[in-house]
Amino acid sequence: MSRVIIVGGGVIGVASAYFLGKAGFQVILLEREPTLGALTTAASLQAVRAQFTDAVNIAMMKESIAFYEDFNRILDLSDHNIGFHQQGYLFVTSEEDAAARMQERVAYQHAHGLPDVEYLQDDELHRRFPYLAPEARAATFRQKDGWLSAHETLDGFRQAARRYDVTIRTRTEVRQLLTRGERVIGVSTAAGEDLEADATLLAAGPFTAQLARTADVDLPLQPVRRHRVVIGEHERIPHWGAMTIDEDTGAHWRPEGPGAALAWAEPEAPSPPRRHVSPDPHFTFRVMEGVYRLNPFWLDVAETLKRDNVFLHAGQYTVTPDHNPVIGPVNERPGLWVISGFSGHGVMAAPASARLLAQLMAGDIAPDGNPYALDRPSLYDGSGEQMVI
Ligand SMILES: Cc1cc2nc3c(=O)[nH]c(=O)nc-3n(C[C@H](O)[C@H](O)[C@H](O)COP(=O)(O)OP(=O)(O)OC[C@H]3O[C@@H](n4cnc5c(N)ncnc54)[C@H](O)[C@@H]3O)c2cc1C
């Protein structure tokens, strides 16, 4: 049986541990923090959509959503609740040009496996979503998109992985990769322990490129800070609403229990990977102003908001040049594998991407059947998904 070391216990590392264990690998997962999922996974907005603009990502997210819909049965869990709210994703515009582009996008999505994306405009849009501003001209909507609990998702994978030969060690920091000639043969920990394996999988989120550099490998991954604001209970928030994205600016919000969660992928320069990401305290005001444009009830919320009802967090997206993840072997370094670069999509992509990784490692999928390979020509040509929410 082959032995695999996974570095990183976020949602991607733990989902990978499950699929690799199920495929018959002996797995050791090493996580630096005292708890799993404490870094990027904990900062996520936890939203899940299949409304992508290219066939490869549509297929990946459809597979993941089907998995999430049937999570307990597939993982043989009872009494587990990932809190999957399929209240839809609504991309809204006030611009005529954008409305025309939306119609083309919906036609593409219908032709590529998403027949249930709706194009809504004018009266119908305002009848279905009366909280929108009169300026809202058109939108696309898919009911089966939504959000869930990333923490419960990770924990479900963890529980299911325990049925296989999977060992999870927290408080274990990997300092560097061990090499023998060209090969990566394992890792060395901060406690001075050397662990060897047939394959070493980097699932270290924003720290993935830094770890790869310890074996002289340059991965095209950059951490970029992103914010999230959670607002506690507020009566003016329509709790039945959709994940609502201002397509013209990118500002978005969604219900979160009796309150809401808001985010906005503002332009920001890449930064070094960080264990603690300091938020910009002004972000809360900017994002509320951002969502207010097409959702005017946010003015009422902002005017009556109490400071202790606002929770601001920041984390780091791990970004590739084409905004799609890298999954698979690092060919220049036999024994080294990577699953990272998920931008704002790692929670939604976890089931399908970890399943793909395990099948690649088991040899059940040929390398040329992997659209997320590190050596794909499109990685650097900017042709990938550009909606960075
Ligand atoms: C503000 C924000 C909003 C987001 N919203 C969404 C969303 O709505 N939907 C969505 O799908 N995605 C979203 N994302 C992205 C999503 O959170 C990530 O894609 C996903 O969590 C990545 O998971 P991961 O396991 O790859 O990384 P991480 O969760 O970062 O896990 C990596 C783990 O590796 C560990 N590690 C690092 N270095 C070492 C080391 N040397 N030794 C041992 N362990 C190490 C870390 O401690 C960490 O636990 C959002 C991200 C942010 C920041």
The ligand as a MOL file (V3000), in Angstrom:
LIG
                    3D

  0  0  0     0  0            999 V3000
M  V30 BEGIN CTAB
M  V30 COUNTS 53 58 0 0 0
M  V30 BEGIN ATOM
M  V30 1 C -12.9030 36.0660 2.7020 0
M  V30 2 C -12.9790 34.7430 1.9570 0
M  V30 3 C -14.2100 34.3260 1.4520 0
M  V30 4 C -14.2930 33.0930 0.7770 0
M  V30 5 N -15.5230 32.6810 0.3260 0
M  V30 6 C -15.6360 31.4620 -0.2640 0
M  V30 7 C -16.9190 30.9760 -0.6610 0
M  V30 8 O -17.9300 31.6320 -0.4770 0
M  V30 9 N -16.9680 29.7490 -1.2360 0
M  V30 10 C -15.8450 28.9750 -1.4370 0
M  V30 11 O -15.9620 27.8750 -1.9850 0
M  V30 12 N -14.6200 29.4200 -1.0800 0
M  V30 13 C -14.4970 30.6200 -0.4890 0
M  V30 14 N -13.2790 31.0840 -0.1040 0
M  V30 15 C -12.1010 30.2770 -0.4210 0
M  V30 16 C -11.9900 29.0960 0.4870 0
M  V30 17 O -12.0570 29.5060 1.8340 0
M  V30 18 C -10.6540 28.3940 0.1860 0
M  V30 19 O -10.5500 28.1270 -1.2020 0
M  V30 20 C -10.5520 27.0870 0.9450 0
M  V30 21 O -10.8240 27.2670 2.3110 0
M  V30 22 C -9.1570 26.5260 0.7480 0
M  V30 23 O -9.0250 25.4240 1.5920 0
M  V30 24 P -7.5930 24.7930 1.7930 0
M  V30 25 O -7.7830 23.5700 2.5990 0
M  V30 26 O -6.9190 24.7010 0.4600 0
M  V30 27 O -6.7610 25.9200 2.5720 0
M  V30 28 P -6.7410 26.3160 4.1200 0
M  V30 29 O -8.0940 26.3140 4.7120 0
M  V30 30 O -5.9310 27.5550 4.2060 0
M  V30 31 O -5.9660 25.1100 4.7800 0
M  V30 32 C -4.5600 24.9640 4.6680 0
M  V30 33 C -4.0750 24.3900 5.9750 0
M  V30 34 O -2.6870 24.1280 5.8730 0
M  V30 35 C -2.1120 24.3880 7.1300 0
M  V30 36 N -0.6740 24.6180 6.9460 0
M  V30 37 C -0.0810 25.6130 6.2450 0
M  V30 38 N 1.2470 25.5070 6.3080 0
M  V30 39 C 1.5020 24.4030 7.0580 0
M  V30 40 C 2.6930 23.7700 7.4740 0
M  V30 41 N 3.8930 24.2690 7.1400 0
M  V30 42 N 2.6070 22.6460 8.2250 0
M  V30 43 C 1.3870 22.1300 8.5650 0
M  V30 44 N 0.2220 22.7040 8.2050 0
M  V30 45 C 0.2840 23.8330 7.4540 0
M  V30 46 C -2.8540 25.6260 7.6090 0
M  V30 47 O -2.7520 25.7980 9.0080 0
M  V30 48 C -4.2610 25.3470 7.1290 0
M  V30 49 O -5.0750 24.7610 8.1180 0
M  V30 50 C -13.1400 32.2830 0.5850 0
M  V30 51 C -11.9180 32.7140 1.1040 0
M  V30 52 C -11.8250 33.9240 1.8000 0
M  V30 53 C -10.4970 34.3510 2.3610 0
M  V30 END ATOM
M  V30 BEGIN BOND
M  V30 1 1 1 2
M  V30 2 1 2 3
M  V30 3 2 2 52
M  V30 4 2 3 4
M  V30 5 1 4 5
M  V30 6 1 4 50
M  V30 7 2 5 6
M  V30 8 1 6 7
M  V30 9 1 6 13
M  V30 10 2 7 8
M  V30 11 1 7 9
M  V30 12 1 9 10
M  V30 13 2 10 11
M  V30 14 1 10 12
M  V30 15 2 12 13
M  V30 16 1 13 14
M  V30 17 1 14 15
M  V30 18 1 14 50
M  V30 19 1 15 16
M  V30 20 1 16 17
M  V30 21 1 16 18
M  V30 22 1 18 19
M  V30 23 1 18 20
M  V30 24 1 20 21
M  V30 25 1 20 22
M  V30 26 1 22 23
M  V30 27 1 23 24
M  V30 28 2 24 25
M  V30 29 1 24 26
M  V30 30 1 24 27
M  V30 31 1 27 28
M  V30 32 2 28 29
M  V30 33 1 28 30
M  V30 34 1 28 31
M  V30 35 1 31 32
M  V30 36 1 32 33
M  V30 37 1 33 34
M  V30 38 1 33 48
M  V30 39 1 34 35
M  V30 40 1 35 36
M  V30 41 1 35 46
M  V30 42 1 36 37
M  V30 43 1 36 45
M  V30 44 2 37 38
M  V30 45 1 38 39
M  V30 46 1 39 40
M  V30 47 2 39 45
M  V30 48 1 40 41
M  V30 49 2 40 42
M  V30 50 1 42 43
M  V30 51 2 43 44
M  V30 52 1 44 45
M  V30 53 1 46 47
M  V30 54 1 46 48
M  V30 55 1 48 49
M  V30 56 2 50 51
M  V30 57 1 51 52
M  V30 58 1 52 53
M  V30 END BOND
M  V30 END CTAB
M  END
